[in-house]
Amino acid sequence: MKKYINIKALVLSLTVGFTITSCNDDFLDRPSEDSYSSDEFYSSDEQVARTTYGMYGAMWAPYYTKNFYALSELSSGNCLAYADGPELIQFKLTSDSPILLDPWRACYAIVAQSNNLINNIESNAGAEVSKEVIKNTIAEAHFFRAIAYFYLVRLYGPVVIVEDNLALAKDPMVNTNRVEDIYTFIENDLKYAAANLKSKIRSRTPGTENVFVTRGSAEAFLAKVYLYQKKYAESKAMAEKVINSGEFGLLPSFADLFLTSKNNNHESIYSWQWSGAINSYGGGNFSNIQYGMDALNDNASYGATYMPSNDIQEQFEIGDLRRKESYMVDGDSYPEMKADGVVGFVMDKVKYPSPLDQTGALVKKYVVGQATSETGPADSWGGMNNCNYIMRYADLLLIHAEAIMAGAAETNNAAAKASFNLVRKRAGLSELDTNTPLTHDKLFHERRVEFAFEGEFWFDLGRLPRQEAIEIISQQNRGFDSQGEIHYTPTATDFTYPKPDIEVRKNPKLKEAPVPYNFN
């Protein structure tokens, strides 16, 4: 008899499906989303492999469709917004804010599904299922659980480590665990994934075969997780292992990264997969709606919810090729984009005055315009087929450089500068010569402009010494043009968000001091 567990009965879950919403429109069938079976029987390799598909995209949708931008780009000072803006821009977010709930539930839904597979898939697979497929599927589950906890710990600080869904359902009153234990748990999951995932060199032709995570994906995230903990030697060694493997590489053109036709390219270490062909909320990539104005969208009646701040616009150097592909200003031309029935969009402040009047710019990154043969279809909300990067090779290169610096103010190390210069060179900017050191400030500035509007800068700020991060933010202009220059100063506690009030009411222990985790 199958044991069906309602995900909503678990404090920590929301939506579980076994499908992947692929940027290449593969794997589009969608089974039940409100429950999963902990005693399902799998008779083929394909059935087992498909159990992880939802964790490549669909299950992250509650977090990504809106809150991903708000909790990262607004708080960091990269974007401004009227909706949801003031409480994040001014650091007035409270535990009852609805914007906190979906990321919590989405991440814990990933945890619940991962636990289900880790604990049950081997015993529930028939004799016909390949042992290698089972091994890789369990390794994928460890990988996704690690990513979910990596978001949870950076967003909320101490959270509950869950390995047994049934135990949690029986006794949901549990304490949170210490941040250091959560990072150890993440490391263990990534190490397991690295030891058991398939080893594969990324194809240099973008496509579906590059969707799936590999040993190199897990090792790249290990390098990042080590860096967050200031384990510099381990981060450097792991980054160099992945770099030397040759699996990943930079796309020659920064602009190509955000074309739908370049989905799942060899720079992508792990990307969330979306498809406008799935006509349900959260099926397509919502960047086109949240970042792009409504003139670039066939279906949404609103647009440009999040606008580039004046502060982020000031960070791009003259001649930086990333500027035009990161945000658009009056007169910028995009021949591949369609708007108002015309292919070849030109940003025109007279024709499209709002919201250009607010900060003089609109986000371009991930905005692909109206549907064309290049973009593929849009869903009923204007969501598109383009993927969004959770980690790409440029990140690994800058991680490598920072790990070599090992917390120092600067370095003249040739390897660190070589990794840094690769990112600069693609941007069309001058590289550091042999006599010019790589400094901490230069590195963090480079990270900000390279990954602007990709949800990275807030987490970068969060791992800086608190006073340094506070000073950076307090100097930012966080006002619209109509408001004039406005500054806000966060406190040390503002760099992690309060746990959602509705979850605390279900489990009051979430507010108690975290306890050590028992690693059996």
C-alpha positions in Angstrom: 0.0 0.0 0.0 1.4 3.4 -1.0 1.9 5.9 1.8 0.9 9.3 0.4 2.1 12.3 2.5 0.5 15.6 2.0 3.3 18.1 1.5 1.2 20.9 3.0 0.9 18.8 6.2 4.7 19.2 6.6 5.6 22.6 8.1 8.4 23.0 5.6 7.0 22.2 2.2 4.9 23.7 -0.6 4.8 22.2 -4.0 6.4 19.0 -5.2 6.3 17.8 -8.8 8.4 15.3 -10.7 8.8 17.3 -13.9 11.5 19.6 -15.2 10.3 22.7 -17.0 13.1 22.8 -19.5 14.3 25.8 -21.4 14.4 23.5 -24.4 10.7 22.5 -23.9 11.6 18.9 -23.0 10.0 17.0 -20.1 6.7 19.0 -20.2 4.3 16.5 -18.7 3.3 17.4 -15.1 2.0 15.0 -12.5 0.5 15.7 -9.1 2.0 18.7 -7.3 0.3 18.4 -3.9 1.6 15.1 -2.7 4.3 12.6 -3.4 4.5 8.9 -2.7 7.1 7.6 -0.3 6.4 4.1 -1.5 6.2 4.5 -5.3 7.4 1.7 -7.5 9.7 2.5 -10.4 10.1 0.0 -13.1 12.4 1.8 -15.5 15.5 4.0 -15.7 13.4 6.8 -17.1 10.9 6.7 -14.2 13.7 7.0 -11.7 15.6 9.7 -13.6 12.5 11.8 -13.8 12.0 12.0 -10.0 14.5 14.8 -9.9 13.2 16.9 -12.8 11.1 19.2 -10.8 14.2 20.3 -8.8 15.8 21.7 -12.0 13.1 24.4 -12.1 9.4 23.9 -11.3 9.8 23.5 -7.6 11.8 26.7 -7.3 9.1 28.8 -9.0 7.4 30.1 -5.8 10.8 31.6 -4.8 11.9 32.7 -8.2 8.8 34.3 -9.8 9.0 37.3 -7.5 10.8 37.0 -4.2 14.2 36.0 -5.7 14.5 39.6 -7.1 13.0 41.4 -4.1 15.1 39.7 -1.4 18.3 40.1 -3.3 18.3 43.0 -5.8 16.2 45.4 -3.7 18.0 44.8 -0.4 21.4 45.0 -2.0 20.8 48.4 -3.6 20.9 47.2 -7.2 17.2 47.8 -7.8 14.4 50.1 -6.7 10.7 49.3 -6.7 7.4 50.7 -5.5 5.8 47.3 -4.9 7.6 45.5 -2.0 10.2 48.1 -2.3 10.1 50.3 0.8 10.3 47.6 3.4 13.4 46.1 1.7 15.1 49.2 0.5 14.6 50.9 3.9 15.3 47.7 6.0 11.8 47.6 7.5 11.0 44.0 6.7 9.1 42.2 9.4 8.3 38.5 10.0 4.7 38.9 8.9 5.8 40.1 5.4 4.3 37.7 2.8 7.5 38.0 0.8 9.3 35.8 3.3 7.1 32.7 3.1 7.5 31.4 -0.5 11.3 31.1 -0.4 11.0 29.2 2.9 8.4 26.8 1.6 10.1 26.3 -1.8 13.4 25.5 -0.3 11.9 23.1 2.2 9.9 21.5 -0.6 13.2 20.7 -2.3 14.5 19.3 1.0 11.4 17.1 1.4 11.6 15.7 -2.1 15.3 15.2 -1.8 14.8 13.3 1.5 12.1 11.2 -0.1 14.5 10.1 -2.9 17.5 9.6 -0.7 15.6 7.5 1.8 13.3 5.5 -0.5 14.3 5.4 -4.2 16.7 2.5 -3.9 14.2 0.2 -2.1 11.4 1.2 -4.4 13.2 0.6 -7.7 12.6 -2.6 -9.6 15.3 -5.0 -10.6 15.2 -3.6 -14.2 16.4 -0.2 -13.0 20.1 0.4 -13.6 22.2 0.8 -10.4 24.0 3.7 -12.0 20.8 5.5 -12.6 19.8 5.0 -9.0 23.2 6.2 -7.8 23.1 9.3 -9.9 19.5 10.1 -8.9 20.4 9.9 -5.2 23.4 12.1 -5.8 21.2 14.7 -7.6 19.0 14.7 -4.5 22.0 15.4 -2.2 23.0 18.2 -4.6 19.6 19.8 -4.6 19.2 19.5 -0.8 22.5 21.3 -0.5 21.4 24.1 -2.7 18.2 24.5 -0.8 20.1 24.8 2.5 22.6 27.1 1.0 19.7 29.5 0.2 18.0 28.9 3.6 21.1 29.6 5.7 22.0 32.8 3.8 18.4 34.1 3.9 17.3 33.1 7.4 20.4 32.2 9.4 19.8 29.2 11.7 17.2 26.9 10.3 16.0 23.3 10.9 18.0 20.5 9.3 15.6 17.8 8.2 16.6 14.4 6.9 13.5 12.4 7.8 10.1 13.8 6.5 8.0 11.3 8.5 9.8 12.2 11.8 9.1 15.9 11.1 5.5 15.2 10.3 5.0 13.3 13.6 6.8 15.9 15.6 7.1 19.3 13.9 8.2 21.1 17.1 11.9 21.2 16.5 14.7 23.6 17.2 16.8 25.3 14.5 20.4 24.2 14.1 23.6 26.3 14.3 24.8 28.0 11.2 28.1 26.2 11.3 26.3 22.8 11.4 24.1 23.8 8.4 27.3 24.6 6.5 28.8 21.2 7.5 25.5 19.5 6.3 25.8 21.3 3.0 29.4 20.3 2.6 28.5 16.7 3.3 25.7 16.7 0.7 28.0 18.3 -1.9 30.8 15.9 -1.2 28.4 12.9 -1.6 27.1 14.4 -4.9 30.6 15.0 -6.2 31.6 11.4 -5.4 28.5 9.9 -7.1 27.3 12.2 -9.8 28.2 11.4 -13.4 31.4 13.0 -14.6 30.8 14.8 -17.9 32.5 17.4 -20.0 30.0 20.1 -21.0 29.2 20.2 -24.6 30.3 23.4 -26.3 27.0 23.5 -28.1 24.2 24.7 -25.9 21.4 22.2 -25.3 19.5 19.8 -23.2 22.5 17.5 -22.5 24.0 20.4 -20.4 21.0 20.7 -18.2 21.9 18.1 -15.7 24.3 18.6 -12.8 27.5 16.7 -12.8 30.5 16.0 -10.5 31.9 19.3 -11.6 28.7 21.1 -10.6 28.9 19.8 -7.1 32.6 20.6 -6.8 32.1 24.1 -8.1 29.5 24.7 -5.4 31.8 23.2 -2.8 34.4 25.8 -3.7 31.7 28.5 -3.1 30.5 27.0 0.2 34.1 26.8 1.4 34.7 30.4 0.5 31.6 31.5 2.5 33.2 29.9 5.5 36.6 31.4 4.8 38.1 27.9 4.2 40.3 29.5 1.7 42.8 26.6 1.1 39.9 24.2 0.5 38.1 26.7 -1.8 41.2 27.3 -3.9 41.9 23.6 -4.3 38.4 22.8 -5.3 38.1 25.7 -7.7 41.4 24.7 -9.3 40.2 21.1 -9.7 37.1 22.3 -11.6 39.0 24.8 -13.7 41.6 22.2 -14.6 39.0 19.7 -15.6 38.0 21.8 -18.6 34.3 20.9 -18.1 33.2 24.6 -18.0 34.4 27.8 -19.7 33.4 31.4 -20.4 31.2 32.1 -23.4 33.2 34.5 -25.7 30.4 37.0 -25.6 28.7 38.2 -22.4 25.6 39.2 -24.4 25.2 35.6 -25.6 24.7 34.4 -22.0 21.2 35.8 -21.9 19.9 34.7 -25.3 17.3 32.0 -25.2 19.2 30.1 -28.0 22.2 29.9 -25.7 20.3 28.2 -22.8 22.4 25.5 -21.1 25.7 26.6 -22.5 29.1 25.4 -21.2 29.4 28.4 -18.8 26.3 27.2 -16.9 27.3 25.2 -13.8 23.7 25.0 -12.7 20.7 26.8 -14.1 17.0 26.8 -13.3 14.9 25.6 -16.2 11.7 27.3 -17.4 9.4 27.0 -20.4 6.7 29.4 -21.8 5.1 26.3 -23.3 3.9 25.2 -19.9 0.9 27.5 -19.6 0.7 27.6 -15.8 1.9 30.2 -13.3 5.6 29.7 -12.7 6.1 27.7 -15.9 8.1 30.4 -17.7 10.9 32.6 -16.6 9.4 35.7 -14.9 12.3 38.0 -15.5 10.7 39.2 -18.6 7.8 40.4 -16.4 9.5 41.7 -13.3 12.4 43.4 -15.2 11.0 44.2 -18.6 8.4 46.9 -19.2 5.0 45.9 -20.5 5.8 47.1 -24.0 8.1 44.1 -24.2 5.6 41.6 -23.0 2.7 40.1 -24.9 0.6 39.1 -21.9 1.3 41.1 -18.7 -0.5 44.4 -18.1 2.4 45.6 -15.9 6.1 45.6 -16.2 9.5 46.9 -14.9 8.5 46.1 -11.3 12.2 46.3 -10.4 14.3 49.1 -11.9 18.1 49.6 -11.8 19.1 52.0 -9.0 21.2 55.0 -9.8 23.9 53.4 -7.6 24.3 50.3 -9.7 24.4 52.4 -12.9 27.4 54.3 -11.5 29.4 51.0 -11.0 29.9 50.2 -14.6 33.1 51.6 -16.2 33.1 53.4 -19.5 33.6 50.8 -22.2 32.2 47.9 -20.1 30.4 45.6 -22.6 28.3 44.3 -19.8 26.5 47.6 -19.3 24.2 47.4 -22.3 23.4 43.8 -21.6 22.7 44.5 -17.9 20.6 47.6 -18.1 19.2 49.7 -21.0 19.0 53.5 -21.2 17.5 55.9 -23.7 18.9 55.2 -27.2 20.1 51.6 -26.6 19.3 49.3 -29.5 18.6 45.6 -29.3 18.2 44.1 -32.8 17.1 40.7 -31.5 14.3 41.9 -29.3 10.7 42.4 -30.4 8.3 45.0 -28.9 5.1 46.6 -30.2 5.1 44.2 -33.1 8.6 45.3 -34.3 11.8 43.3 -34.2 14.7 45.5 -33.4 13.8 47.3 -30.2 15.2 50.8 -29.5 14.9 52.3 -26.0 13.1 55.6 -26.5 12.4 57.8 -23.5 9.8 59.8 -25.4 7.9 56.7 -26.5 8.4 54.7 -23.2 8.6 57.5 -20.5 7.7 55.3 -17.5 9.6 53.9 -15.6 12.5 55.6 -17.4 11.6 58.7 -15.6 12.3 57.0 -12.3 16.0 56.1 -12.6 16.7 56.6 -16.3 17.2 52.9 -16.9 15.5 49.5 -17.2 17.0 46.1 -16.5 18.0 44.3 -19.7 19.6 41.1 -18.2 17.2 38.1 -18.7 14.7 40.4 -20.6 14.1 38.9 -24.0 11.0 40.9 -25.2 8.0 39.5 -27.0 7.9 36.0 -28.3 9.9 35.3 -31.5 11.4 32.2 -33.1 14.5 32.8 -31.0 12.7 33.1 -27.7 10.1 30.5 -28.2 6.6 30.9 -26.8 5.5 32.9 -23.8 3.0 31.6 -21.2 -0.2 33.4 -20.3 1.7 35.7 -17.8 4.5 36.5 -20.2 7.0 34.0 -18.7 9.6 32.9 -21.2 11.9 30.0 -22.1 15.2 31.4 -21.0 17.1 29.8 -18.1 18.5 31.7 -15.1 21.9 31.0 -13.8 22.4 29.9 -10.2 26.1 29.5 -10.8 28.2 30.0 -13.8 31.9 29.7 -14.6 32.6 33.4 -14.2 31.6 33.0 -10.6 34.1 30.1 -10.1 36.9 32.2 -11.6 36.3 35.0 -9.2 35.9 32.5 -6.3 39.3 31.2 -7.3 40.9 34.6 -7.2 39.3 35.4 -3.8 40.3 32.1 -2.3 44.0 32.8 -3.3 43.7 36.2 -1.6 42.6 34.4 1.6 41.1 37.5 3.2 44.1 39.8 2.4 43.5 43.3 1.3 45.4 42.6 -2.0 47.5 40.1 -3.8 50.0 40.0 -6.7 49.5 36.3 -7.2 49.6 35.5 -10.9 47.0 32.8 -10.8 44.5 35.0 -8.9 45.0 37.8 -11.4 44.7 35.5 -14.3 41.3 34.3 -13.2 40.2 37.9 -12.5 41.5 39.1 -15.9 39.6 36.5 -17.8 36.3 38.0 -16.6 37.6 41.5 -17.2 38.8 40.7 -20.7 35.4 39.4 -21.8 33.9 42.6 -20.6 36.2 44.6 -22.9 38.0 46.2 -19.9 41.7 46.6 -19.1 43.4 43.7 -17.3 45.7 44.0 -14.3 49.3 44.0 -15.4 52.1 42.3 -13.5 52.8 45.3 -11.3 49.2 46.1 -10.4 47.8 44.1 -7.4 44.3 42.7 -7.3 42.6 44.3 -4.3 39.7 43.2 -2.2 37.7 46.3 -3.4 38.4 45.6 -7.0 37.3 42.0 -6.7 34.0 42.8 -4.9 33.3 45.6 -7.4 33.9 43.1 -10.3 31.5 40.6 -8.7 28.8 43.3 -8.4 28.9 44.3 -12.0 29.4 40.8 -13.4 26.4 39.4 -11.6 24.1 42.5 -11.4 20.5 41.5 -11.4 21.4 37.8 -10.9 20.7 37.7 -7.2 24.3 37.5 -6.0 25.3 40.9 -4.5 23.1 40.7 -1.4 24.8 37.4 -0.4 28.2 38.9 -1.1 27.4 41.7 1.2 26.2 39.2 3.8 29.6 37.5 4.0 31.6 40.7 4.4 32.5 42.0 7.9 29.3 43.7 9.1 30.7 47.2 9.4 32.1 47.1 5.9 28.8 45.9 4.4 26.9 48.6 6.4 29.2 51.3 5.1 28.8 50.2 1.5 25.0 50.2 1.8 24.8 53.5 3.7 26.7 55.2 0.8 24.2 54.0 -1.8 21.7 56.3 -3.4 18.4 54.5 -2.8 16.1 57.1 -4.1 14.1 57.5 -7.3 15.0 60.6 -9.4 11.8 62.2 -8.3 12.8 61.8 -4.7 16.3 63.0 -4.9 19.2 61.3 -3.2 18.2 59.1 -0.3 20.4 57.0 2.0 19.5 54.2 4.5 21.7 52.5 7.0 21.1 48.9 7.9 21.9 47.3 11.3 24.0 44.2 11.7 20.9 42.0 12.1 19.4 43.2 8.8 21.6 40.9 6.8 19.5 37.8 7.5 15.7 37.9 7.2 13.2 37.0 10.0 11.6 33.6 9.8 8.1 33.8 8.4 5.6 34.5 11.2 3.2 31.8 10.0 5.9 29.2 10.3 6.9 30.4 13.8 3.3 30.2 14.9 3.3 26.5 13.8 6.6 25.8 15.5 7.5 28.4 18.2 10.9 26.7 18.6 12.0 28.5 15.5 12.5 31.5 17.7 14.6 29.7 20.3 18.4 29.5 20.3 19.8 27.1 17.7 21.1 23.7 18.9 24.0 21.5 17.6 23.0 19.0 15.0 23.6 15.4 15.7 25.6 14.0 12.8 25.2 10.3 13.1 
